[in-house]
């Protein structure tokens, strides 16, 4: 019955070797063994199975209910394994039905039912019995035999005993009246039947009538009063219980008939105004003892749940109590009640002793556990102290090893720093070396571009050179500045300047680019004058970086605002640059200030230096730069700079005048590559060119350069990102595609994979361009069926030769497909997708060759591509217009039928899809130079 849960956790010993862990496991095992050994001796208790017994009582007589329950409780005191659930319906049958259902739902092991009425309680008792619950019926039977056992006296015998006493008392002659209260109950029926059956054998005693009184504990006696007023010639009243008998006595006494009319009751219960007490007081002449059966019911219930033998029908004996034996019965009842009180007291003492025993057991158990834990802890502590010495020795050795490794790591880090410094020094030196040739490139370029005699094609090429030379110069400048910051060689030279004037002059340099892009550009100052200390050569770089980014990522008709302000406490100056451009994703925003980081989306690609350098320069000012950005809504950058000089070191303050800044040169460096490419070109008739090329490149200059150079021989289409390139390829189906690998939205490798696996574009040759000469990317491109792979910088002549070679191979392939007309297709060349397309296309045409209504739309529906895409695909692979191809196949089929079949001209015309013989003859003659009739005759003459 009892359950004990015990958990023991050993303390963790940091850095313990396996030996200690082994020892702790053994200690835990010994502790568990100790608990297993000590607990049973402490508890000294054997688990006993608990049985649940439910009892539902509905007897109307309160005294009878109490007596039955007391007997059950007295017997249950000898069976602590029984869990007893008692429910009292107080004489309401409907309530008893609900209570029995509740006990069924609780899944009791056994159910005891004492019904008030037989018929209404029978169905629920049968349900319990059917569900496998053992059922004991007490006192009154149900009208079914579906129960395990019945305990009770025979109500028929009660009636016979009452009649026997009446016959003896009346000496075989007199009138008898019967009084009852529950019509239709088994007790009422059986007692009446036993009483009347006996009287039928003694005809001198006349059974007058049966009166039903209302009321439960205190019957009113109204109906009996009415009856006696109408017929008072009654010598004896048989009441079916002592409660009715006492009520009848009150009625007779009220009417003055108590001496003439004698009364017999039933139950013979002890206690005041019980049957025995009323007989002794001579209120009743006699009462028939009707045992409650409480003790017997519990005994049988115990036998049933313990699978012991029991009888189904258990009859209790009844007897008559009259003046001759009433004294003895009362004494016995008083003695039993005294014994019951003594049993109750003893039971209470036993329960108190059990509680004390349990508390003592728990105390003993707790003390035992504490002692065991103390013993084990002492053992663990002793062992740990011994092992700790060994561990300390090992730790000393490990410490020496770690120290040696640390020294090696410091030495390695020093070498790594030297290597890094050497790398940065190399880049710095290279950057310095590049500035001289760049100067020699840019100065003659500006001089040449100023000439009015330049041909437009040469001027376009020179402008490309200038734009990219300026871009290279900006990258070199940023790399050199960042290197200075890394080496702590860039020192702050702060001077006091009017921030409003400085920011306004710097921002005004972008007015021209704002006008060209139709951007709403506003410079607003919330203060008239704001003098603070800053390095003009550094802050202008930061402003140029932020403003150039804002203009790069803000489309035409957008807005950019520059705001100058200060904090309410006058401690910091604020510069805010906000735009409604493309904004940044959360991932891009998280890495915006990281060195060399480039955003994953967008048309413009930077070096990843600008924002990182800007943050470092603002940090040198002891300021801060922050931003907020949302994809598709724009970006807000905010610079905060301290006001005053308290934050500056003496060496950070410039003693002389600040250097002059050439704002024009700076803005040219930061905005030159944002200027739209304006090309002077001759009008070209694109309709004269046979082949079209799609150029997918995110660099405007390179895309424009390829358009100019290749546009002389081909019709050029362009796209600045992967998604537009894919869309254009599906819409126009060009003859060839040139694509960069690194593109916004979709990479060149992704474009190649998609186009080469789509039946509409699988035939198009693809040339991939890249600045990365990685062999892995080249291998991946070839696996994806790219036709050529060219590394930047590339030779234009090589590119043009590659284009011509791929287009020529496509022509050879087309001639292969159309030789001998396309009714026979060879399968040893071209890609699988192209061969599949050609096979499917020719099969559809040949299967519908006799259908005169067959059209291009029918083929498109069956293959699953549009009419325009079908025309371009067939033209690219076979060199035929689709309608011309269908006509050629029909004429080729007609030629075969004329040579090999004995059919008339009209039959052949119908078989190849011509509705008119005359039209067939005209088309055939225009194709082969002879009419079908003469062609057939020539065959016969051969």
ABEGO torsion letter per residue (X at the ends): XBBBBBBBBBBBBBGBBAAAAAAAAAAAAAAAAAAAAAAAAAAGBBBBBBBBBBBBBABABAAAAAAAAAAAAAAAAABAABBBBBBBAGGBAAAAAAAAAAAAAAGBABBBBBBABAAAAAAAAAAAAAAGBBBBBBGBBBABABBABBBEBBAAAAAAAAAAAAAAAAGGBEBBBBBBABBGBAAAAAAAAAAAAAAAABAABBBABBBBBBEBABBAGAAAAAAAAABABBABBBBABAAAAAAAAAAAAAAGAAAABBBBBBGGBBEBGBAAAAAAAGABABBBBBBAGAAAAAAAAAAAAAGBBBBABBBBBBBBBBAAAAAAAAAAAAAAAAAAAAAAAAAAAAAAAAAAAAAAAAAAAAAAAAAAAAAAAAAAAAAAAAAAAAAAAAAAAAAAAAAAAAAAAAAAAAAAAAAAAAAAAAAAAAAAAAAAAAAAAAAAAAAAAABAABBAAAAAAAAAAAAAAAAAAAAAAAAAAAAAAAAGABBBBBBBBBAAAAAAAAAAAAAAAAAAAGBBBBBBBABABBBBBBBAAAAAAAAAAAAAAAAAABBBGBBBBBBBBBBAAGABBBBBBBBABAEBBAAAAAAAABBGBBBABEABBBAGAAAAAAAAAAAAAGBBBBBBBBBGAEBBBBBBBBBEAAABBAAABBABBBBBBBAAAAAAAAAAAABBBBBBBBBBBAAABABBBBBBBABAAAAAAAAAAAAAABBBBBBABAAAAAAAAAAAGBABBBBBABBBGBBAAAAAAAAAABAAAAABBBBBBBABABAAAAAAAAAAGBABBBBOBBBAAAAAAAAAAAAAAAAAAAAAAABGEAABBBAABEBAAAAAAAAAAAAAAAAAAABAABBAAAAAAAAGBBAAAAAAAAAAAAGBBAAAAAAAAAAAAAAAAAAABBBBAAAAAAAAGBABAAAAAAAAAAAAGBBAAAAAAAAAAX
